[in-house]
Amino acid sequence: MSKSIIFIIPYPPGQAPSQRFRFEQYFPALTRHGYTVSVFPFLNPNQSSILYGQSNPLLKIAVTVTGLLRRCVHLWNARHASFVFIHREAAPVGPPVFEWILARVLRKKIIFDFDDAIWLTDKQETWLERFFRWRSKVKHICRWSYRISCGNAYLANWAGQFNASVVINPTTIDTENLHNPQIISLKKDPDKLFIGWTGSHSTLKYLEQLVPVLRQLEQEFQQVHFLVIANRNPGLPLQRCSFIPWQKESEAEDLARIDIGLMPLPDDEWTRGKCGFKALQYMAMQIPCIASPVGVNSEIIQHGVNGFLAHSPPEWKFYLTQLIADGNLRNQLGKAGRKTVINRYSVSSNTPLFLSLFDISHI
């Protein structure tokens, strides 16, 4: 059998943060160890916006059927693979047919990776959407897997009900090539202090809870401006708010403009499965971060040491006010945050763990 790994993924390579920061950045390490890496997305680059955008339902169905047919070809491609790495699911609809064939018919060693509580049903979905998503399949894929890679302990504890071979594999940052010292040292605007947030349109709703606090700060501190980096303009009701469309090519440089990073979250079953990616991005860029103490955030951030954890709007305002007024504190927390990422949540520190998913014991 050849030393090859097949990656069954939802999106084309280089597009989705969950793919880029969970496994795509480890491809060079796998290649150095003699493995051939093949990547098989469900969608091609032109189909992602169709399936997840505001397209015609018939067009969405056509794209889904095309993806399912593509997966049939992928099964044939996987027949000689040493491992099959599945990120989240092989198909966004229906029961786990492809996973069953891979595990039970082709007898492949499946590494099942997820970084969200994907077994939960979205409250906003219709009954028809819930039927087609078939989220109960997640537990079955866990049972059939050779090893499970989870982004935090909350996810790992759930997966552990169905499989004893579970590894907590955190989402990591490339602190040497992407979020690197050269970009961190880019000069900021001396006359403005940017409080910033980055994320996708699906998580913009979490930022809304902070708008009253941000409006107060806007009135109290003339140097304070707000910066949102996302794939959609949130249109926040603030006087001094800038929007930068997210672009892969400039993501680190855009983040470097932020002086204080925000990661607000409600506390529920879904958010407890989050892997702290926003906080890690800020911290890797030496940006002091304030986050809600939800899920893994309380593990990543040591309150008052490498960031702040805010439980309520008054606490958000208190810690933001401290950081606005004290440049030394911003610098202190920022440096401690980057050190935390380098030591525990970087590609370099996590490579041995990632390689161990494929029975590679050391670099």
Buried (B, 14 or more C-beta within 10 A) or exposed (E): EEEBBBBBBBBBBEBBBBBBBBBBBBBEBBEEEEBEBBBBBBBEEEBBEBBBEEBEEEEBEBBBEBBBEBBEEBBEEBEEBBBBBBBBBBBBBBEBBBBBBBBEEBEBBBBBBBBBBBBBEEEEEEEEEEEEBBBEBBBBBBBBBBBBBBBBBBBBEBBBEBBEEBBBBBBBBBBEEBBBEEBBEEEEEEEBBBBBBBBEEEBBEBBEBBBEBBBBBBEEBEEBBBBBBBEBEBEBEBEBBBBBEBEEEEBBEBBBBBBBBBBBBEEEEBBBBBBBBBBBBBBBBBBBBBBBBBBBBBEBBBEEEBBBBBEEBEBBBBBBBBBBEEEEBBEBBBBBBBEBBBEBBBBBBBBEBBBBBBEBEEE
